[in-house]
Amino acid sequence: MTELTLIATILILFLSYNHTEAALQVGFYRDKCPSAETIIRNEVAKAFVDNRGIAPGLVRLHFHDCFVRYRVFLCQGCDGSILIDSTSTNQAEKDGPPNGITLRGLEVIDNAKAKLEATCKGTVSCADILAYAARDSIVITGGLYWDVPAGRRDGRISKAAETSDIPAPFLQLGEITQSFANKNLSQHDMVALLGAHTIGRSHCSSFADRLYNFSSTGRQDPSLNPPFAQLLKQQCPRNSQGGVSQTDVVFMNQSPFTMDPSYYGNLFQHNGLFTSDQTLLDSQETTRQIAFYATQGLAWQADFVQAMIKMSQIQVLTGTEGEIHANCRKIN
């Protein structure tokens, strides 16, 4: 073993040990900030009354925070870095291609953070606020409750270029499966998590190619149910440049504010909004899972909870790593 290899091995063991010793835990703020979860839950509930679309927005915000690109010796997963604002010298994650104008719920995190800083200064990380807010958003839309393992620390790095690992809506089954596998999430986890598309809305630009530019002949995607495609065309008309508006949106589902298994039933009707949704029928294994979830909503929700807990621990910073941001929009 060369000296360089030995040093690398020791460093890896040290990092592994550090993460093991400072693992996330349920009830992390029980003594440090007893009202933390209540404060966050109240902010989510208050925002939901004014705008029910906040709930899916917060779930997506947490997902996009966790799915940034992995770099060796650089933990950049669920670390709150998606909340950091861009500066004159750095374009941050929130302004990366998959995010841009599509992120919602940032003000909920800001409000919760302000109250937490007033209650227990420098204690609750922005990354943990995101994890709790995502859980509370699922619960408020009818999903199952779960205890959130906490103790995440906030990252000091946020770069738009690192958002390239966030799964794109045009991916095929093999590609999206690999995207989740890169984060140590199984295909089973993936199918369960994509059920979150049962709530919320999407910008027309995320699936317009399926309507107008699917092939060189300009036909629509043949995997789209024709009546559904026609409805989408009415909601997402072409503009004078041949594209669609960057601001037009459609609901993801016929029950966009309720965590129910209708997403899976829609796939069998070829009413999946994204290619990455409809492609879930491209294997026998995923098709069986979808058929099961379509009729067994409680089983899906239980699997969804387990997958969310697993996802929320991707490359977290713990212990003395990172920092606790005083303001979620900037590094201390």
Secondary structure by P-SEA (a helix, b strand, c coil): ccaaaaaaaaaaaaaaaaaaaaccccccccccccaaaaaaaaaaaaaaaaccaaaaaaaaaaaaaaccccccccccccccccccccccccccccccccccccccaaaaaaaaaaaaaacccccccaaaaaaaaaaaaaaaabbbbbbbbcbbbbbcccccccccccccccccaaaaaaaaaaacccaaaaaaaacccccccccccccccccccccccccccccccaaaaaaaaaaccccccccccccbbbbccccccccccaaaaaaaaccccccccccccccaaaaaaaaaaaccaaaaaaaaaaaaaaaaaccccccccccccccccccc
